Amino acid sequence: MAPRQSTKTTITMAPAPEEPAPELLGQRKRPESGRYRLQVDRQTKGSYTTMEAAETAGMAIKQGHPILQVAVYDGVDSVNKLIELPKV
């Protein structure tokens, strides 16, 4: 068997970025902890400081996708309020 030829590999490191990359929200990191959480099909999509802001965002989603279950969860009182389209 023939001996292997030795090759030398050089590894160059890329320069470190000046600004840190923004952290992406994933399954391990929860969104900001506002009192009211907007949930779509039982998955938290965002949190809001006021109930009106959460309901407005939920109504916009519900109007675009009426089949989805959209709710606002109050983390302090542990109350879940379903968002429904107005009856016409």
Secondary structure, 3 states (H helix, E strand, C coil): CCCCCCCCCCCCCCCCCCCCCCCCCCCCCCCCCCCEEEEECCEEEEEECCHHHHHHHHHHHHHHCCCCCEEEEECCCCEEEEECCCCC
